[in-house]
Amino acid sequence: MIAILGTGKMGEALLSGLLRAGFKPGDIMATARRPERAQSLRETYGVQTVSNAEAAKSADTLILAVKPQDMATLLGEIAPYVPADRLVITAAAGITTAFVEQRLGDAVPVVRVMSNTPIRFDEAMSVISAGAHAGEEHLRLTEALLQPVGKVLRIPESQQDAATALSGSGPAYFFYLVEAMVDAGILLGMPRAAALDMVTQSIVGAAVMLRDSGEHPVILREAVTSPGGTTIAAIAELERHSVRAAFLAAIEAARDRGRDLAAG
């Protein structure tokens, strides 16, 4: 039995992904703060909705998907009901395995996960790290839960805040870029719908090309950049406006904000 505690947008995306992967609704419990939210989950997915305490008592695996600022309260609520053999997966930005272990005690195995919103389309990037009491079997179980909804990578926990900024928030950077490119198309006289189609397919095609070719992005970019051509003129403008430096600063800021959220 799997329980998702705090079934918001990311928790619901994981829930729907587990069902698509073959889990039965009876295998999954969900918790929600608002009764109308719980009712919506029952009606949409057919899963049980229970209290956090009931989920902690009954499930073999607990997925903690509340917001970082709500994690301490949730852990205090469920701590009396979590035995030492219960796998706890924490999916909140900035929350360390040590933070969870200190509040649950009894050498509970904790695995830290950061995923992202493409989980809704089985294209998530999920990174996982083991806590002090989590072993190979716990990492494998976590991977088995996440692999049906995307790619899973093991990393040291010291890199989790960076991963949150890079891939957890990463889709938003691409949507921001798409928005800017579509606006540019409109500026150049393109209809919005046509501009969106062209930009979307260009990004999808480029992403697949990067993933499947095995080539370094510099090589792929240089292949499009002819001497004296249109692409190098655009790249020169991006460099003149320090777009690369802006991305470095933005992702560093996201990393820092994740740490702030965890600190409360």
C-alpha positions as CSV (number, residue, x, y, z in Angstrom):
1,M,0.0,0.0,0.0
2,I,1.3,3.4,-1.0
3,A,0.1,6.7,0.6
4,I,0.6,10.1,-0.9
5,L,0.4,12.7,1.9
6,G,-0.5,16.1,0.6
7,T,-2.0,15.4,-2.8
8,G,-1.6,18.8,-4.4
9,K,-0.5,19.3,-8.1
10,M,2.7,17.3,-7.8
11,G,1.1,14.6,-5.6
12,E,-1.8,14.2,-8.0
13,A,0.6,14.0,-10.9
14,L,2.4,11.2,-9.2
15,L,-0.9,9.5,-8.3
16,S,-2.1,9.5,-11.9
17,G,1.3,8.3,-13.0
18,L,1.2,5.3,-10.6
19,L,-2.2,4.4,-11.9
20,R,-1.1,4.6,-15.5
21,A,1.9,2.4,-14.6
22,G,-0.5,-0.4,-13.5
23,F,-1.1,0.2,-9.8
24,K,-4.7,-0.4,-8.8
25,P,-6.7,2.4,-7.0
26,G,-7.0,0.1,-4.0
27,D,-3.2,0.1,-3.7
28,I,-3.1,3.8,-3.1
29,M,-4.2,6.1,-0.4
30,A,-4.2,9.9,-0.6
31,T,-4.6,12.7,1.9
32,A,-5.7,16.2,1.3
33,R,-6.3,19.2,3.6
34,R,-9.7,20.2,2.2
35,P,-12.7,17.8,2.2
36,E,-13.7,19.0,-1.3
37,R,-10.2,18.2,-2.6
38,A,-10.4,14.7,-1.1
39,Q,-13.8,14.1,-2.7
40,S,-12.4,15.2,-6.1
41,L,-9.5,12.7,-5.8
42,R,-11.9,9.9,-4.9
43,E,-14.3,10.7,-7.8
44,T,-11.5,11.2,-10.3
45,Y,-9.2,8.3,-9.4
46,G,-11.2,5.9,-7.2
47,V,-8.5,5.9,-4.5
48,Q,-9.1,5.9,-0.7
49,T,-8.8,9.3,0.9
50,V,-7.8,9.1,4.6
51,S,-6.3,11.2,7.4
52,N,-2.5,11.6,7.6
53,A,-2.5,9.5,10.7
54,E,-4.5,6.7,9.1
55,A,-2.1,6.7,6.1
56,A,0.9,6.5,8.3
57,K,-0.6,3.6,10.2
58,S,-1.6,1.6,7.1
59,A,0.7,2.2,4.2
60,D,4.0,0.4,3.5
61,T,5.4,3.4,1.7
62,L,4.7,7.1,2.5
63,I,5.3,9.8,0.0
64,L,5.4,13.2,1.7
65,A,4.3,15.7,-1.0
66,V,3.3,18.8,1.1
67,K,4.9,22.2,0.7
68,P,8.2,22.7,2.5
69,Q,6.8,25.1,5.0
70,D,4.2,22.5,6.0
71,M,6.6,19.6,6.4
72,A,7.4,20.0,10.1
73,T,3.7,20.1,11.0
74,L,3.0,16.9,9.0
75,L,5.9,15.1,10.5
76,G,4.7,16.0,14.0
77,E,1.3,14.6,13.1
78,I,2.4,11.3,11.8
79,A,5.5,10.6,13.9
80,P,3.7,8.5,16.5
81,Y,2.4,6.1,13.8
82,V,5.5,5.5,11.6
83,P,7.4,2.3,12.5
84,A,11.1,1.8,11.8
85,D,10.4,-0.4,8.7
86,R,8.3,2.2,6.9
87,L,9.8,3.7,3.8
88,V,9.4,7.4,3.7
89,I,9.9,9.4,0.5
90,T,10.1,13.1,0.9
91,A,9.3,15.2,-2.2
92,A,9.5,18.8,-0.8
93,A,12.0,21.3,-2.1
94,G,14.8,21.9,0.4
95,I,13.7,19.3,3.0
96,T,16.7,17.1,3.9
97,T,16.5,13.5,4.9
98,A,18.0,14.5,8.3
99,F,15.1,16.9,8.8
100,V,12.7,14.0,8.4
101,E,14.7,11.5,10.3
102,Q,15.1,13.7,13.3
103,R,11.3,14.1,13.6
104,L,10.4,10.5,12.9
105,G,13.2,8.7,14.8
106,D,13.5,4.9,15.1
107,A,16.0,4.8,12.2
108,V,13.2,5.2,9.6
109,P,14.6,4.8,6.1
110,V,14.1,8.1,4.2
111,V,14.7,8.8,0.5
112,R,14.7,12.3,-0.8
113,V,13.1,12.9,-4.2
114,M,12.9,16.0,-6.5
115,S,10.7,15.5,-9.6
116,N,9.1,18.0,-12.0
117,T,5.8,18.7,-13.7
118,P,6.4,16.7,-16.9
119,I,5.5,13.8,-14.6
120,R,2.0,14.4,-15.9
121,F,3.1,13.1,-19.3
122,D,5.4,10.4,-18.1
123,E,8.5,12.6,-19.0
124,A,9.6,13.6,-15.5
125,M,13.2,14.1,-14.4
126,S,13.4,12.7,-10.9
127,V,16.5,12.7,-8.7
128,I,16.8,10.6,-5.6
129,S,19.1,10.4,-2.6
130,A,19.3,8.0,0.3
131,G,19.1,9.1,3.9
132,A,21.2,7.7,6.7
133,H,19.0,4.6,7.2
134,A,18.0,3.9,3.6
135,G,19.7,1.1,1.8
136,E,19.8,-0.2,-1.8
137,E,16.4,-1.9,-1.5
138,H,14.8,1.4,-0.6
139,L,16.4,3.2,-3.5
140,R,15.3,0.4,-5.9
141,L,11.8,0.6,-4.6
142,T,11.7,4.4,-5.1
143,E,13.1,4.0,-8.6
144,A,10.4,1.4,-9.4
145,L,7.7,4.0,-8.3
146,L,9.2,6.8,-10.4
147,Q,10.6,5.1,-13.6
148,P,7.1,4.6,-15.1
149,V,6.7,8.4,-15.1
150,G,10.1,9.5,-16.5
151,K,13.8,9.2,-15.9
152,V,15.3,8.6,-12.5
153,L,18.9,9.6,-11.4
154,R,20.6,8.9,-8.2
155,I,22.7,11.8,-6.8
156,P,24.4,12.6,-3.5
157,E,22.0,14.6,-1.2
158,S,24.5,17.4,-1.2
159,Q,23.5,18.1,-4.9
160,Q,19.7,18.0,-4.2
161,D,19.3,21.8,-3.8
162,A,21.1,22.3,-7.1
163,A,18.9,19.7,-8.8
164,T,15.8,21.4,-7.5
165,A,16.9,24.6,-9.1
166,L,18.1,22.9,-12.3
167,S,15.5,20.3,-13.2
168,G,12.7,20.8,-10.5
169,S,12.2,24.4,-11.7
170,G,13.7,23.7,-15.2
171,P,10.4,23.3,-17.1
172,A,9.4,26.9,-16.1
173,Y,12.6,28.2,-17.7
174,F,11.7,26.6,-21.0
175,F,8.1,27.9,-20.8
176,Y,9.6,31.3,-20.2
177,L,11.8,30.9,-23.2
178,V,8.9,29.7,-25.4
179,E,6.9,32.7,-24.3
180,A,9.7,35.1,-25.3
181,M,10.3,33.4,-28.7
182,V,6.5,33.5,-29.5
183,D,6.5,37.2,-28.6
184,A,9.4,37.7,-31.0
185,G,7.5,35.9,-33.7
186,I,4.5,38.2,-33.2
187,L,6.9,41.2,-33.3
188,L,8.1,39.9,-36.7
189,G,4.5,39.7,-38.0
190,M,3.7,36.0,-37.3
191,P,0.2,35.0,-36.0
192,R,0.4,33.9,-32.4
193,A,-0.8,30.3,-33.1
194,A,1.6,29.8,-35.9
195,A,4.5,31.2,-33.9
196,L,3.6,28.9,-30.9
197,D,3.5,25.8,-33.2
198,M,6.9,26.6,-34.7
199,V,8.6,27.3,-31.4
200,T,7.0,24.3,-29.6
201,Q,8.0,21.9,-32.4
202,S,11.5,23.4,-32.6
203,I,12.1,22.9,-28.9
204,V,10.6,19.4,-28.9
205,G,12.7,18.5,-31.9
206,A,15.9,20.0,-30.4
207,A,15.3,18.2,-27.1
208,V,14.8,14.8,-28.8
209,M,17.9,15.5,-31.0
210,L,20.0,16.3,-27.9
211,R,18.8,13.2,-26.0
212,D,19.1,10.7,-28.9
213,S,22.1,11.9,-30.8
214,G,24.6,11.7,-27.9
215,E,26.2,14.9,-29.1
216,H,27.3,17.7,-26.8
217,P,25.0,20.7,-27.0
218,V,27.9,22.9,-28.2
219,I,28.4,20.6,-31.2
220,L,24.7,20.7,-32.0
221,R,24.5,24.4,-31.7
222,E,27.6,25.0,-33.8
223,A,26.0,22.8,-36.6
224,V,23.3,25.4,-36.9
225,T,25.6,28.4,-36.7
226,S,27.0,29.2,-40.1
227,P,29.7,31.8,-40.5
228,G,28.2,35.2,-41.0
229,G,24.6,33.7,-40.9
230,T,21.4,34.4,-39.1
231,T,22.0,32.2,-36.1
232,I,25.4,33.7,-35.2
233,A,23.8,37.2,-35.4
234,A,21.1,36.0,-32.9
235,I,23.7,34.3,-30.6
236,A,25.8,37.6,-30.6
237,E,22.7,39.5,-29.4
238,L,22.1,36.9,-26.6
239,E,25.7,37.2,-25.5
240,R,25.5,41.0,-25.7
241,H,22.6,40.9,-23.3
242,S,24.4,38.5,-21.0
243,V,21.7,35.8,-21.3
244,R,24.1,33.0,-20.3
245,A,25.1,34.9,-17.1
246,A,21.4,35.6,-16.4
247,F,20.7,31.9,-16.5
248,L,23.6,31.2,-14.1
249,A,22.4,33.8,-11.7
250,A,18.7,32.7,-12.0
251,I,19.4,29.0,-11.2
252,E,21.7,30.0,-8.3
253,A,18.9,32.2,-7.0
254,A,16.4,29.2,-7.2
255,R,18.9,27.1,-5.3
256,D,19.2,29.7,-2.6
257,R,15.4,30.1,-2.4
258,G,14.9,26.4,-1.9
259,R,17.2,26.5,1.1
260,D,15.3,29.5,2.5
261,L,12.0,27.6,2.2
262,A,13.4,24.7,4.1
263,A,14.8,26.9,6.8
264,G,11.3,28.2,7.4
